[in-house]
Amino acid sequence: MIDRDEGDDLGCWQLISIIRGLFILLSLLLGLSASPLFVSAQWLWVCLLISVNMLTSGLTGFCLLSHLFCKLGAKRV
């Protein structure tokens, strides 16, 4: 378990990881035919796009969402 101070805010990369995880889960819930929330298999494209973004940000170190969060005041960790 990670100890966090009361005033310790989430950093840019933590926020991005949370958002990426939520969008991947949502796209899988909406895109897999075995899911009770199935809408269309086209939702799996969202999962692919997020994966490509994770790969390119890992290789280049640039992530547009990170840049936006830092401009909005999230701390860079």
N, C-alpha and C positions, 0 to 999 in steps of 0.2 A: 504494500500500500504506500502511496506517495503522500508524504506530509506536505501540506500547503498552508501558507500563512493566510490569515483572514483577508488581507488586502491584495493577495497575489492574483493578478489577472491572468487570463489565458493568453499565450503568445500567438503570433501569426500562424505558425506551423501547427499548433494544437487546434486552433479554430479550423484551419483548412482540413486537417485530418478528420475532425468531427463532421464537417460538411461533406467531405468526400465519402465517408462511411455511410452517412444517412442517404445520400443520393444513390450510392451503389445498392444499398438494401432496398430502397424504394423502387429502383429500376428493376431489380430482380423480382420483387413482389408483383410488380405490374407486368413483367415480361415473361415469366415462366408459366407455362400452361398448368403445372401442378399446383400453383398458388391459388388460394381462394380469392385473391384480389386481381386475378389475371384480367388484363385489358387487351393487350396486343403484344406480339413478339417484337414489335418495333421498339419497345422500351429497352430492349437489350442493347441498342445502339448507344444509349446514354452510358451504360456500364462500360462499353468499349471506348467511348470518348474520354471518360474519366481515367481509364487505364492508360490511354495514350498520353493524356496530360500528366499523369504521375510519372510515366517513363521519361517524357521530355524534361520535366522539371528536375528529375533526378540526375539526368545527364548534363543539362545546361545550367542548373541552379536558378533558373528564372521561372516564376509562377505568377501569372497575372493576378490571381486572387490574393496571393500573398502581398503583392505590391499594393493592391487596393486596400487591404486590411491595415497595412502599415501606414498608408496615407490617412486612414480614418482614425488612427491613434492606437491601434493594437501594438503591444510591445514586441520587438524583434528579439527572439530568443536564440 
